[in-house]
Amino acid sequence: MQVFTCISQRRPSASGDIGTHGPVDEAGSVEIGYGLAAPSRGQGYGSEAVAAVTGWLLSQPGVRQVRAHTLTSNAPSRRVLEKAGFTHLGLDGKPTADGGSMGTSRV
């Protein structure tokens, strides 16, 4: 598990954190999670952090997919993931129009 602290260049304080929920599995998939402090939400920090960590993870040997879970009712978190290139996945791992699991794969 790896955890990174998000620090804004505009405010010298922690804005949130992002990290993996565990090691890369046998299929090359790793799950991320993230959270932002209330004053830092809606300013693009989440999108920037998710895109940066996802890009870094996908550049690591053996990582083929990055996944994240969010509630279907959590529209802001879904938008963060979509901006970072994630798509909705069904329980079978295939893209779907709606669902609580989202993922992005190495191209």
C-alpha positions as a Markdown table, in Angstrom:
| # | Residue | x | y | z |
|---|---|---|---|---|
| 1 | Met | 0.0 | 0.0 | 0.0 |
| 2 | Gln | 1.3 | 3.5 | -0.9 |
| 3 | Val | -0.2 | 6.8 | 0.4 |
| 4 | Phe | 0.6 | 10.2 | -0.9 |
| 5 | Thr | -0.4 | 13.5 | 0.7 |
| 6 | Cys | -1.9 | 16.2 | -1.6 |
| 7 | Ile | -0.5 | 19.7 | -0.8 |
| 8 | Ser | -1.8 | 22.8 | -2.6 |
| 9 | Gln | 0.8 | 25.2 | -4.0 |
| 10 | Arg | -1.8 | 27.9 | -3.3 |
| 11 | Arg | -2.0 | 27.0 | 0.4 |
| 12 | Pro | 0.8 | 25.4 | 2.2 |
| 13 | Ser | -1.3 | 22.8 | 3.9 |
| 14 | Ala | -2.5 | 19.3 | 3.2 |
| 15 | Ser | -5.5 | 19.2 | 0.9 |
| 16 | Gly | -6.1 | 15.5 | 1.0 |
| 17 | Asp | -4.6 | 12.1 | 0.3 |
| 18 | Ile | -4.5 | 9.4 | -2.3 |
| 19 | Gly | -3.1 | 5.9 | -2.4 |
| 20 | Thr | -3.4 | 2.3 | -3.3 |
| 21 | His | -5.6 | -0.1 | -1.3 |
| 22 | Gly | -3.1 | -2.9 | -1.6 |
| 23 | Pro | -0.6 | -4.5 | -4.0 |
| 24 | Val | -1.1 | -5.2 | -7.7 |
| 25 | Asp | -3.0 | -8.4 | -8.1 |
| 26 | Glu | -2.1 | -11.3 | -10.5 |
| 27 | Ala | -4.0 | -9.7 | -13.3 |
| 28 | Gly | -2.1 | -6.5 | -13.0 |
| 29 | Ser | -4.9 | -4.5 | -11.4 |
| 30 | Val | -4.5 | -2.1 | -8.4 |
| 31 | Glu | -7.2 | -0.1 | -6.6 |
| 32 | Ile | -6.8 | 3.5 | -5.5 |
| 33 | Gly | -8.7 | 5.6 | -3.0 |
| 34 | Tyr | -8.6 | 9.3 | -2.4 |
| 35 | Gly | -10.1 | 12.0 | -0.2 |
| 36 | Leu | -10.0 | 15.7 | 0.0 |
| 37 | Ala | -10.6 | 18.1 | 2.9 |
| 38 | Ala | -13.8 | 20.0 | 2.5 |
| 39 | Pro | -12.2 | 23.4 | 1.8 |
| 40 | Ser | -10.2 | 21.8 | -1.1 |
| 41 | Arg | -13.1 | 20.2 | -2.9 |
| 42 | Gly | -14.3 | 21.6 | -6.2 |
| 43 | Gln | -11.0 | 23.2 | -7.1 |
| 44 | Gly | -9.6 | 20.5 | -9.4 |
| 45 | Tyr | -7.2 | 19.0 | -6.8 |
| 46 | Gly | -8.9 | 15.6 | -6.9 |
| 47 | Ser | -8.8 | 15.4 | -10.7 |
| 48 | Glu | -5.1 | 16.4 | -10.7 |
| 49 | Ala | -4.1 | 13.9 | -8.0 |
| 50 | Val | -6.0 | 11.0 | -9.5 |
| 51 | Ala | -4.7 | 11.7 | -13.0 |
| 52 | Ala | -1.1 | 12.0 | -11.7 |
| 53 | Val | -1.1 | 8.9 | -9.5 |
| 54 | Thr | -3.0 | 6.8 | -12.2 |
| 55 | Gly | -0.4 | 7.8 | -14.8 |
| 56 | Trp | 2.4 | 6.9 | -12.5 |
| 57 | Leu | 0.9 | 3.6 | -11.5 |
| 58 | Leu | 0.3 | 2.6 | -15.2 |
| 59 | Ser | 3.9 | 3.3 | -15.9 |
| 60 | Gln | 5.0 | 0.8 | -13.3 |
| 61 | Pro | 6.0 | -2.7 | -14.4 |
| 62 | Gly | 3.2 | -5.2 | -14.0 |
| 63 | Val | 0.4 | -2.6 | -13.7 |
| 64 | Arg | -2.2 | -3.1 | -16.4 |
| 65 | Gln | -5.3 | -1.5 | -14.8 |
| 66 | Val | -6.1 | 1.0 | -12.1 |
| 67 | Arg | -9.5 | 0.7 | -10.4 |
| 68 | Ala | -11.5 | 2.9 | -8.0 |
| 69 | His | -14.8 | 2.4 | -6.3 |
| 70 | Thr | -17.3 | 5.1 | -5.7 |
| 71 | Leu | -21.0 | 5.2 | -4.9 |
| 72 | Thr | -23.2 | 5.8 | -7.9 |
| 73 | Ser | -24.8 | 8.7 | -6.0 |
| 74 | Asn | -21.4 | 10.4 | -5.5 |
| 75 | Ala | -21.4 | 12.6 | -8.6 |
| 76 | Pro | -18.4 | 14.7 | -7.7 |
| 77 | Ser | -16.2 | 11.6 | -7.2 |
| 78 | Arg | -17.5 | 10.0 | -10.4 |
| 79 | Arg | -16.6 | 13.2 | -12.3 |
| 80 | Val | -13.1 | 13.2 | -10.8 |
| 81 | Leu | -12.6 | 9.6 | -12.1 |
| 82 | Glu | -14.1 | 10.4 | -15.5 |
| 83 | Lys | -11.7 | 13.4 | -15.9 |
| 84 | Ala | -8.8 | 11.0 | -15.2 |
| 85 | Gly | -9.9 | 8.7 | -18.0 |
| 86 | Phe | -11.8 | 6.1 | -15.9 |
| 87 | Thr | -14.9 | 4.4 | -17.3 |
| 88 | His | -17.7 | 2.6 | -15.5 |
| 89 | Leu | -17.2 | -1.1 | -15.1 |
| 90 | Gly | -19.8 | -3.8 | -14.3 |
| 91 | Leu | -19.3 | -6.6 | -11.9 |
| 92 | Asp | -17.8 | -8.6 | -14.8 |
| 93 | Gly | -15.2 | -5.9 | -15.3 |
| 94 | Lys | -16.7 | -4.8 | -18.7 |
| 95 | Pro | -17.6 | -1.2 | -19.4 |
| 96 | Thr | -21.2 | -0.3 | -18.5 |
| 97 | Ala | -23.2 | 3.0 | -18.5 |
| 98 | Asp | -23.5 | 3.1 | -14.7 |
| 99 | Gly | -22.0 | 1.4 | -11.7 |
| 100 | Gly | -20.0 | 1.7 | -8.6 |
| 101 | Ser | -16.8 | 0.5 | -10.0 |
| 102 | Met | -14.6 | 2.5 | -12.3 |
| 103 | Gly | -11.3 | 1.6 | -14.0 |
| 104 | Thr | -8.8 | 2.7 | -16.5 |
| 105 | Ser | -6.4 | 0.4 | -18.3 |
| 106 | Arg | -2.9 | 0.9 | -19.8 |
| 107 | Val | -3.2 | 1.7 | -23.5 |
